[in-house]
Amino acid sequence: MLRVLKAEHIKQALTPLEVIDVNEHAFIKLATKEAVVPNRLVIPLPEYQGTTLFKPAHISNGGGLGLKVVSVRPENDKRIPSLPTVPGCIMLFDEETAYPTGLLEATYLTALRTAAGSAAATRHLAKADAHVLLIMGAGAQGKAHIQLISQIRPIQQVLIWNRSFEKIDAFIKQIKIESPELQHIEFVAIDSESLSSAVSRADIIVTATNASTPVLKGLDLKDGTHINAVGAYRPDMQELDEETVVRSRVFVDSADALSAGDLAIPLNRGLIQDEHVSNDIGKLFAGLCSGRQSDQDVTLFKSVGSAVQDIATAQAVLKAAEARNLGQLIELL
């Protein structure tokens, strides 16, 4: 039987800490060669200002076998009715029979697993007393990052910047409604004139925008900051200026991160060498490489998203959904 799971079912299946642990374990599996992640297939669709990606993965010992199809369609939110700008789905298969076992809506799951990867990196790299979080990008990724990072650091204040400043108030209202456990946190809207000051105050920064020119300036960073950069995934996208990358001890989720503008541009300009961006986050999680060296280090986790996260998260969700009888069962054959 094929189990179909919508976003509402995925939200019920796992706790935030469970999702973080699943993603950390998935990266360890990848680093220790217990997962196979072939190259993703990318189909540009410039007529729609979009891209569609096909991302398969297999994780050993029942960790998951599946394929994620995810797209970027920036104009979707202008449709009536509005549609997600990052629609997607994940298909899971039984390893032995190859019979499809799960079909999961992946728009929410993508935001969830991305934030979970960042939260796991934050758990290993951010200072223990980090309590001011700056979110750059008031979208689904920004919201998920607040919800998950607040689980592993004592966040007291969240600063939120967005190119469209008027969207921030609605974003804050929504997250307060959806996450009553965050009522103790002070949320502050940041305009562009105040961004430099906000960066200099932040202990943890998340960049989750579709910027093609840098929105985060390295000269504004204070010593000891940890950065999760998740927005740029193409060579023509860049959220971080070169100074940010040069200053940082960099960890990547996969070799694909090197093709994103954040790292590709300083590499191509000779500002950094390959070894500057060779630290694998899975090896850090597995204890195979060192992380933060001092409280003064600026650390950076550059993520473009790995199929190992998608399939591991989807498999864990499916297992929990089966136990709780969530979703809809369909007989295909």
Solvent accessible surface area in square Angstrom, and as a share of the most:
residue,aa,sasa,rsa
1,M,112,0.50
2,L,8,0.04
3,R,23,0.08
4,V,32,0.18
5,L,1,0.01
6,K,120,0.51
7,A,28,0.22
8,E,99,0.45
9,H,31,0.14
10,I,2,0.01
11,K,113,0.48
12,Q,85,0.38
13,A,9,0.07
14,L,29,0.14
15,T,72,0.42
16,P,50,0.32
17,L,80,0.40
18,E,81,0.36
19,V,2,0.01
20,I,0,0.00
21,D,73,0.38
22,V,35,0.20
23,N,0,0.00
24,E,26,0.12
25,H,103,0.46
26,A,2,0.02
27,F,2,0.01
28,I,43,0.22
29,K,24,0.10
30,L,41,0.21
31,A,16,0.13
32,T,53,0.31
33,K,178,0.75
34,E,70,0.31
35,A,12,0.09
36,V,91,0.52
37,V,50,0.29
38,P,64,0.41
39,N,142,0.73
40,R,45,0.17
41,L,106,0.53
42,V,61,0.35
43,I,71,0.36
44,P,91,0.57
45,L,43,0.22
46,P,107,0.67
47,E,117,0.53
48,Y,124,0.47
49,Q,117,0.52
50,G,7,0.07
51,T,6,0.04
52,T,16,0.09
53,L,11,0.05
54,F,63,0.26
55,K,9,0.04
56,P,42,0.27
57,A,4,0.03
58,H,59,0.26
59,I,4,0.02
60,S,30,0.20
61,N,134,0.69
62,G,44,0.42
63,G,21,0.21
64,G,3,0.03
65,L,57,0.28
66,G,5,0.05
67,L,62,0.31
68,K,0,0.00
69,V,39,0.23
70,V,11,0.07
71,S,15,0.09
72,V,34,0.20
73,R,44,0.16
74,P,41,0.26
75,E,69,0.31
76,N,15,0.07
77,D,74,0.38
78,K,148,0.63
79,R,139,0.51
80,I,172,0.87
81,P,110,0.69
82,S,73,0.47
83,L,84,0.42
84,P,65,0.41
85,T,45,0.26
86,V,52,0.30
87,P,43,0.27
88,G,19,0.19
89,C,53,0.32
90,I,0,0.00
91,M,51,0.23
92,L,0,0.00
93,F,64,0.27
94,D,53,0.27
95,E,81,0.36
96,E,163,0.73
97,T,92,0.53
98,A,65,0.51
99,Y,49,0.19
100,P,25,0.16
101,T,35,0.20
102,G,0,0.00
103,L,54,0.27
104,L,1,0.00
105,E,55,0.25
106,A,0,0.00
107,T,31,0.18
108,Y,55,0.21
109,L,0,0.00
110,T,14,0.08
111,A,6,0.05
112,L,13,0.06
113,R,10,0.04
114,T,9,0.05
115,A,0,0.00
116,A,0,0.00
117,G,1,0.01
118,S,0,0.00
119,A,0,0.00
120,A,0,0.00
121,A,0,0.00
122,T,0,0.00
123,R,74,0.27
124,H,71,0.32
125,L,1,0.00
126,A,7,0.05
127,K,52,0.22
128,A,85,0.66
129,D,98,0.51
130,A,1,0.01
131,H,70,0.31
132,V,16,0.09
133,L,0,0.00
134,L,0,0.00
135,I,0,0.00
136,M,0,0.00
137,G,6,0.06
138,A,20,0.15
139,G,37,0.35
140,A,63,0.49
141,Q,47,0.21
142,G,0,0.00
143,K,36,0.15
144,A,5,0.04
145,H,0,0.00
146,I,0,0.00
147,Q,36,0.16
148,L,4,0.02
149,I,0,0.00
150,S,22,0.14
151,Q,66,0.30
152,I,25,0.13
153,R,33,0.12
154,P,73,0.46
155,I,5,0.02
156,Q,109,0.48
157,Q,36,0.16
158,V,0,0.00
159,L,0,0.00
160,I,0,0.00
161,W,11,0.04
162,N,24,0.12
163,R,144,0.53
164,S,36,0.23
165,F,96,0.40
166,E,134,0.60
167,K,112,0.47
168,I,1,0.00
169,D,88,0.46
170,A,65,0.51
171,F,13,0.05
172,I,19,0.10
173,K,134,0.57
174,Q,84,0.37
175,I,0,0.00
176,K,80,0.34
177,I,140,0.71
178,E,79,0.36
179,S,3,0.02
180,P,88,0.56
181,E,98,0.44
182,L,5,0.02
183,Q,101,0.45
184,H,132,0.59
185,I,7,0.04
186,E,96,0.43
187,F,26,0.11
188,V,41,0.23
189,A,34,0.26
190,I,7,0.04
191,D,57,0.29
192,S,77,0.49
193,E,168,0.75
194,S,45,0.29
195,L,22,0.11
196,S,57,0.37
197,S,58,0.37
198,A,0,0.00
199,V,2,0.01
200,S,49,0.32
201,R,102,0.37
202,A,0,0.00
203,D,14,0.07
204,I,0,0.00
205,I,0,0.00
206,V,0,0.00
207,T,0,0.00
208,A,18,0.14
209,T,22,0.13
210,N,110,0.56
211,A,4,0.03
212,S,75,0.49
213,T,84,0.49
214,P,38,0.24
215,V,13,0.07
216,L,0,0.00
217,K,95,0.40
218,G,0,0.00
219,L,153,0.76
220,D,37,0.19
221,L,9,0.05
222,K,74,0.31
223,D,80,0.42
224,G,2,0.02
225,T,0,0.00
226,H,0,0.00
227,I,0,0.00
228,N,0,0.00
229,A,0,0.00
230,V,19,0.11
231,G,13,0.13
232,A,0,0.00
233,Y,37,0.14
234,R,83,0.30
235,P,90,0.57
236,D,86,0.45
237,M,8,0.04
238,Q,12,0.05
239,E,0,0.00
240,L,0,0.00
241,D,21,0.11
242,E,31,0.14
243,E,63,0.28
244,T,0,0.00
245,V,0,0.00
246,V,64,0.37
247,R,77,0.28
248,S,3,0.02
249,R,65,0.24
250,V,0,0.00
251,F,0,0.00
252,V,9,0.05
253,D,1,0.00
254,S,22,0.14
255,A,81,0.63
256,D,52,0.27
257,A,0,0.00
258,L,64,0.32
259,S,51,0.33
260,A,0,0.00
261,G,0,0.00
262,D,0,0.00
263,L,0,0.00
264,A,13,0.10
265,I,37,0.19
266,P,0,0.00
267,L,37,0.18
268,N,128,0.66
269,R,158,0.58
270,G,47,0.46
271,L,91,0.45
272,I,11,0.06
273,Q,104,0.46
274,D,105,0.54
275,E,125,0.56
276,H,54,0.24
277,V,2,0.01
278,S,76,0.49
279,N,31,0.16
280,D,34,0.18
281,I,0,0.00
282,G,1,0.01
283,K,91,0.39
284,L,15,0.08
285,F,16,0.07
286,A,35,0.27
287,G,63,0.60
288,L,112,0.56
289,C,40,0.24
290,S,61,0.39
291,G,12,0.11
292,R,49,0.18
293,Q,113,0.50
294,S,46,0.30
295,D,85,0.44
296,Q,113,0.50
297,D,34,0.17
298,V,6,0.04
299,T,0,0.00
300,L,0,0.00
301,F,2,0.01
302,K,0,0.00
303,S,4,0.03
304,V,17,0.10
305,G,3,0.03
306,S,6,0.04
307,A,3,0.02
308,V,0,0.00
309,Q,2,0.01
310,D,0,0.00
311,I,0,0.00
312,A,11,0.08
313,T,0,0.00
314,A,0,0.00
315,Q,50,0.22
316,A,24,0.18
317,V,0,0.00
318,L,5,0.02
319,K,151,0.64
320,A,20,0.15
321,A,0,0.00
322,E,91,0.41
323,A,92,0.71
324,R,133,0.49
325,N,116,0.60
326,L,22,0.11
327,G,31,0.29
328,Q,116,0.51
329,L,79,0.39
330,I,64,0.32
331,E,102,0.46
332,L,89,0.44
333,L,169,0.84
